[in-house]
């Protein structure tokens, strides 16, 4: 297994992957950190949630625009600018809360923060696609490793920001996110030797290749469904453990779920699959649906730990297949932009998943709220089947070939 990963890692690739991991940490820390700080300063969970929601909506609105700029002008030119704007926006958001500025100022700075958070995950995958262009068979391994990285970010980030905000200072979690985001992104952007070339538009350049919407739109739906599952599972699992008098075990349960996903991601990356990413996507989405089905019926914490472990095994393969298929159908000149749709889809699904699950918990309890995860799994499967309906074969050619244009 380790030999498979040794085939893709060099000092240069390891450096951009590691710094990309650090730069991605704010994605999972800022939203919760804003809620914790805003609630501490104002005493209102409603206001705190709305501040976080403003940042999330701004991220969803501008992620694709940012991806288009990166494709056109290059990572080393765009990322330092957006991360600087992001750092200023986050610092001002924190200051507005602590210094008692009007709520309108806090909303404005939160929007600036969300709009400028760098699409580092998309940029990392674009670098892998460029670096492994002559070895496309190894790209699945690279994307598997990055999916494990995403899981690590979404597991460690919320835990770290909560511990820092409650145990050190209400702003400590956001301050840590600020340092990680600035340092990680600046160092990542400075690695120009592994950066994919920019694709500027000129007067003599032909029209850009069309976006393969028949594949990207359903893939974005799958990603949003994954976000719903992530957001709902975190909230419901905390409530499930609390109802049984062991709220402190919620973190362990979520850790077991994440461990199942991490393990599946590592193993998946070491396997040479005979089936294409579309087939693996359908299988993974169906597995998520099956894994979510018994959650509402589980009576005890030990049994829930086992069910969550098995359920986590379906998560990473689904995410890996989603990213791999997107990479294969996207034109090179629109790779980061297209990947941004997928990343944004996940972010967009997180808040509704958590919010809907919270409403169900308030009215019916924790166990019925796990049905939100079941709905998310069903939507993911529908998205995967829609891609098949669009005429995409089980094994499509890499995005360097004209196949992507035929899917538009």
N, C-alpha and C positions, 0 to 999 in steps of 0.2 A: 504493500500500500504506500509506504513512504517513498519507494522508488518512483511511483507515478508522480508524486508531487515534486521530487527532485528534478524531474525532466522539465519543469516549467520555471523553477526558481533559480535566478541568478542574483548576484548582489544588487543589480539595478532593479529587477522586478520585485525582489523582496522589499527594497526600500520604498518604492512607490506604493506597494500594497500595504505596508505597515503604516506609513504616514497617512495614506488614505483612510485607514481604519481609525486613526486618532482624529483626523479631520471630520469623520462622520459622527463622532460621539455627540455633538450638539443636537443632531437631529432627534435623538431620543431623550435629551435632557432639557431642552429649552421649554417645551410646552408644559411639562409638569413643573419645572422650576418656576415658571411664571405664575402658575396657579398657587404654588406654595408661598411665594413671596407676596403676591397680590393679596392673598387671603390673610397673611400675617399682618400686613400693613393696613388693610381696610376692614378686615373682619367679615368680608362678603365673599362667599363662594361663587355667587352669581356673577359678580364683577370679575373675579379671578378667572372663571371659566370663559367669560366673554373676551378677556384680553388674550388668552391662549387661542381662542377660536379665530380672532382677528389675524393673529400671526399665521395660523394654519391656512386660512383662506388666501392670504397674500402669497404664501408659498405655492399653493396650488395654481394661482393665477399667473405667476411669473416664472415657475420652474422651466416651462417649455421655452419661453422667450430667452431665458438664460442659456438653455441648451443650444438654441439656434445661434446665439452670439458666440458660444464656445466653438461650435463647428465652423463658423465663418472666420473668426479671428484667432482662435487657438487658446488652449488652456492657460498658457503662461502669461497671456495678455489680459484675459478676462477674470480669472480666479483671484489674483491679488486685488483687483478693484472691488469685486463684489464682497470679498471677505472683509475688506476694510470698511465698506459701507455697513456690512452686517455687524461688525464689532462696535462701530459708533452707534448704530441703532439699538443694539442690545444694552450697551452701557447707558444710553439715555433712557431706555425703558426702565431699567433698574433704578436709575436716579429719580425718574419721575414718580415712581412708587414710594421710594424712601423719603423723598423730599416733599411729598404731599402736593405735587402739581395737579392741575385739573385732569379729570379722567380723559378728556379729549386728547390731551398731549400724550398720555400713556397709550391710547389706541393708535395714534399716529405713529409713534415710535415702534410699537409692536408690529404694525403693518410694514414699516420699513425693515424691521428685523426679519420678518417672515419672507418678504419679497426678495431679500438679498442673500438668504442662506445658500451657500454654494451646493451645486449638484455634484458633490464629490463622488458619490457612488456611481453615477453615470460616467464620470470622467475616468475612474479606475477601470471600469469595464471596457471603455473605449481604448485605453492604453493596452489592456490585454489583447483586444482584437487586433490592434496594430502590431504588437510585438509577436503575436502568434499567427500572423497572416499566412506564413508559409508552413504552419503546422496546425491546421484547423482542428485536427483530432484531439489536440491538447486543450482546446478552448473550453471544453466541458469541465475539465479538471480545474481550470482557473476560475470559471464562474461558480463552480461548487465551493471552492475556497472562499470566494467573495460572499456567497450566500451564508456560509458559516460566519464570516465577519459581520454581516448584517444581523444575524441572530445574536452574536455576541454584543453588538452595539445596543440592540433593543432589550437585551437582558441586563447588561451592566449599567447602562445609562440611567434608567429610572431608579434602580437601587442606589446608585451613587448619589444622584441628586437629592433623593429623599433623605439619605443618611446625613449628607452634608447640611441640608437645609434644617433638619430637625436637631442634629447633634452639634453643629458648629455655629452656623449663623444662617438666617433665612435666605441671604443672598449668596452663600458660599457655593451652592450647587451651580447657580448661573455663572458665577465668577470662574469656576472650574471649566464649565462649558466654553466660556469666552476664551480662556487660555488655550484649551485644546483646539478649538476651531481656528484661532489665529495662527498658532504655531504649526499645527498640522497642515493647514492649507497653504501657508507660505512656503513651507519646505516641500510639499507636494508639487506646487506650481513651479518651483525652482528646478525641478528635475527635467530639463528640456530634452535630454537625450532619449527619453522614453515617450515623449509626447507625440501623439499622432499629428500629422500635418494639418494645417488649417485649410479651409476651402473657401477663400474669399470670392465674392461676386464681383465681376468686372464687366465692362461694356462688351467685351468679346466673348464672355463666357456664355455657354448655352444655358437654357433654363435648368433650374435645379431638378434632380430626379424627384418624382412625386412620392409623397409619403404613402407607404403601403397600408392604408387605413383598414382594408379588409382583414388584416392580421393584427395591426396595432390596436385598433379599437376594442376587439374582444380581449386582447391581452391586457389592456388597461382595465377592463371589467374584471378580469381574473385578479389582477393586482389589488383593485379596490375591495374585492371580496376577501382577499387575504387580510387586508387592513381591518375589515369588519371583524374577522375571526380574532385577530390579535387584540384589538381594542376591547372586544366583548369578553374574551377569555380572561384577561387581566382583572377586569372589574368583578366578574362573576366569581372567579376563584377566590378572591379576597372575601366576598360576601359568603361564599359557601363555607370557607373555613371559620368565619366569624359566627355563623349560625350554629356551628357545632362546638363553639366555645374554644377554638384554637386558631384565632386570627394570626398568631405568630407563625403558623405553619403555611400560610398562604405563599410566602416567598419560596419555601421549599417546594411546594406543589408546582409553582410556575417555573422554578429551576429545573424540576424533573421534566416538565414539558419541553423546556428549551433544550435540555440535554438530549432528549430523544431526537429533536430536530438537528442539533449539532452533529450527533453521531451519524444520522442518516446522510447529512451533507458531506461529511468526511468520507464515508464509505462510497457514496454515489460518485464522488469525484475520482475515486481510485478505480472505478469500473469502466471498462470499454463497452459501451452499450451498443447493441445491434439495432435497436429501434431508435428512430429519430426523436427530436425533442417534442414534437406534437403528440406522439403516442405516449411519451412519458408524462406530458402535461395532463392528458386525459386520465391516465392511471393515477397520477398524484391527486388530481382534483376529486376523483371518485373515492380515493383512499381517505381524503379529508372529510368527505361527506359521511362515509361509514364510521370514521373515528368519532365524529361529533354526535352521531345518533344516540349512543347510550349515555351521554353525559348527564342528561336531565333525569336519568333513572338511578344514578349511582348514589347509594345511601351513606357511605362512610369515607373518611379521609384516606385510609390505606388503599381501598379499592379505587378511589379517584386518582391516587398517585399512579397506579398501574395503567388506568385508562388514558391518563394524560401522557404518560410515557409512550404508549402505542400511538396516540394521536399525533404527538410531536414528530414521529418518524415520517409522516406524510407531508410535513410542512416544507422542509428544505428541498426535497426533490421537486415539488411543485414550483417553488420559487426559482430554482435552478433552470428547470425546463422553460419557464416563462421568459427568463432573461436570454437563454440560449436561442430560443425561437425568434425573439425580437432581434437579436444580433444577426441572425441569418437572413432575415427578410429586409432589414433596413439598408438603404444605400449608404455607402461610406461617408458621403458628405453630410448626411443627416443622422448619423449614428447617435451622437450625444443627445440631440433633440428628441429622437424617438425613444431612447432609453429614459429620458426625463418623464415622458408620459407614464411609463411603468412605475418609476419611483414615486411620482406624484399620486398615482392611483392608490398605492399603499397608504400614503400619508392621508389622503382624502377619506379613506375607509376607516381609519383609526377612531376619529372623533364620533361619527355616527354609531359605530359599533359599541363604543363605550357608553354613549348617551342612551341609546335604545335599551341596552342591557340594564342600565341604571333604572330606567323607568319600569321595566319588567320586575326588577328586584324589589322596588318600592311597592308594587301592587301584588306580586305573586310569590316573591321569594327567590332565592338564588338558583335552585335547581331548574325551574322553568325558564330562567333567563339564559341557560345554556342553549336553548333553542335558537337564540340569535346566532350562535356559532354554527348550528345546523343550517340555518338559512344562508349564512356566508359560504359554507361548503357547497350548497346547492347552486348558488350564483356562480361560484368558481367553475363548477362543472358545466353549467350552461355556457359560460364564456368559452370554455375549451371546445365544446361541441359547435359553437358558432364559428370558430376558426375552421373547423372541418367543413362546415357548410359553405364556407367562403371558397373552398376549392384548394386549400393548401395541402400538399401531400405530406405523408408521414415524415419524409426526409427531404428537406428543401436544401437548395444549394446555398453556399455562403453569400453574404450580402455584397461581395465584390462582383458577383455575376449579375446579369440583367434580370434574374428571376424576381427581384424585389419590385422592379417597375411593373411587372405583369400583375402584381397583387394590388396595385393602387386602384 
